Amino acid sequence: ELLTGRVPFEGTDPMTIITSHLTAPPPPATSLRSNLPKWVDLVLDRALAKRPEDRYPSVEAFGNALQSAGGSARTTVNLQATAAAGAPSGLLATYELGDRIGSGRLGSDVYAGVHRVLGHAVAIRILRRGPERNWDAVRARFLREARTLQVAHPSVIQVRDYGEEGDLVYLVTDFIAGPSLRELLTAEGALPWPRLRPLLVQLTDAARALHRRGGLLCGTSPEIIRITRDDDEERLMMSTAGIWRAQDLLSTMKDQTLRGTALLDVELRYVAPELLTGRDGDVRADIFTLGVLAYEMAAGQPPYDAPTMPALLGVMLRGNPADLRSVQPTLPESAAAAIVRALQPDPAARFATARELAQALGG
C-alpha cells in the first residue's frame, strides 16, 4: 500500500477480499506505479505468497530483500558475508532484474538480468501463479523444460538455472541479443528463400538434437525463438521443451480458450491437431510444428488461424493452407511441397523424422 497507494486486494465485502487473498494473484506493483523497479514485484510476490512456508521466514529477511534487491550488478558481492547478514537468497540475491524484454510460454514474462557476482547477462523467464491455470501442471512443464534443455547445440538456448519462490517459478538462460522471430516477421514480413534456407537448416538440426535427447518442441512459437548473429550470419535460437501429452496442454490452457470463447494461448497455433483431440505427442507432432514455423517464415503469416480453439482445429483438420509459392515466389517448389507435407493433419502422412524434413527442404 505504501508503494502503490492501494492495498493488493480490494472489495466491497469481507468475503470478496478473503476469496481474493486465497485464490487471486496480487496485481504487480509496477502495473500500478510504473516508476518502480521490476524487482519489487518479485519481493512482494514472495511476501504475499498464498502458502506461509513460501513467504520470507522473518521480517528481517523481508526487509533485507527490499533493501538489497536493487543493488548495482557492478558491485562485487561477498556471498559468505551476504548469507551471514541474512540477505535474500534465490533469484534476487543472485541476479539483478532489468527491463521486461518480451513474453514467454504459458503467459510468462521475460526480463533482462545480470548475474550479480559474475557480471554476465542473462534472460530470466518468470511465471506467476494465477487462478486461470492448473498451477501444478504449469510448474511441471517449467521443470521439464529446465531438465530437458541441457543440450549442447548452437541453436538451443540452454537453461542455466531454475527456481521457485513464493507464487512464482523462474528459468534463467543466457541472454541472446536480437529480436524474437515474431518481431522479425512483424517488421520485415515473409523471408526470401536465400535468407530462410539457413534458418530452416538450423531449426531442423536443433530439433534433431532435442529428439536424440528424448525431448520435443511441439508448440514452439515465434515468440520464444530469437534471431541473433553468429560470425556475421543470422542464427536462430530456441528455448523450449515442447508439449508431450495432451493432458499437459489441456491442463495449462486459459479458461477462455477451453470454453471456446477466445484463443488466448498463442502456442495452440503451433500444436499438432492430434494433441488438440486428446492424443499424446511424438516426433511427427514436432514435424507439424516445424511445418507451421517454416510456412510462417516463408509466407509472413501462419498456415492456420481462427478466433477459437474449435475453429482452429477445424481448419487444421481440413489441411488446406494458402499456396506458398503464390505469396513467396523465391521458394523452390520442392521446399514448398515439403512444408505442405509437414502440415498434413494425418501424422502418418508427414515426415517420420526431422532429418527427412531437412533433406526434403534441401538442407
Stockholm file with secondary structure:
# STOCKHOLM 1.0

chainA/1-363         ELLTGRVPFEGTDPMTIITSHLTAPPPPATSLRSNLPKWVDLVLDRALAKRPEDRYPSVEAFGNALQSAGGSARTTVNLQATAAAGAPSGLLATYELGDRIGSGRLGSDVYAGVHRVLGHAVAIRILRRGPERNWDAVRARFLREARTLQVAHPSVIQVRDYGEEGDLVYLVTDFIAGPSLRELLTAEGALPWPRLRPLLVQLTDAARALHRRGGLLCGTSPEIIRITRDDDEERLMMSTAGIWRAQDLLSTMKDQTLRGTALLDVELRYVAPELLTGRDGDVRADIFTLGVLAYEMAAGQPPYDAPTMPALLGVMLRGNPADLRSVQPTLPESAAAAIVRALQPDPAARFATARELAQALGG
#=GR chainA/1-363 SS CTTTSSCSSCCSSHHHHHHHHHHCCCCCHHHHCTTSCTHHHHHHHHHTCSSGGGSCSSHHHHHHHHHHTTCCTTSCCCHHHHHHTTCCCSHHHHEEEEEEEEECGGGCEEEEEEETTTCCEEEEEEEECCTTSCHHHHHHHHHHHHHHCCCCCTTBCCEEEEEEETTEEEEEEECCCSCBHHHHHHHHCSCCHHHHHHHHHHHHHHHHHHHHTTCCCTTCCGGGEEEEEETTEEEEEECCCCCCCHHHHHHTSCHHHHHTSCCCCGGGGGSCHHHHTTCCCCHHHHHHHHHHHHHHHHHSSCSCCCSSHHHHHHHHHHTCCCCHHHHCTTSCHHHHHHHHHHTCSSGGGSCSSHHHHHHHHTC
#=GC SS_cons         CTTTSSCSSCCSSHHHHHHHHHHCCCCCHHHHCTTSCTHHHHHHHHHTCSSGGGSCSSHHHHHHHHHHTTCCTTSCCCHHHHHHTTCCCSHHHHEEEEEEEEECGGGCEEEEEEETTTCCEEEEEEEECCTTSCHHHHHHHHHHHHHHCCCCCTTBCCEEEEEEETTEEEEEEECCCSCBHHHHHHHHCSCCHHHHHHHHHHHHHHHHHHHHTTCCCTTCCGGGEEEEEETTEEEEEECCCCCCCHHHHHHTSCHHHHHTSCCCCGGGGGSCHHHHTTCCCCHHHHHHHHHHHHHHHHHSSCSCCCSSHHHHHHHHHHTCCCCHHHHCTTSCHHHHHHHHHHTCSSGGGSCSSHHHHHHHHTC
//
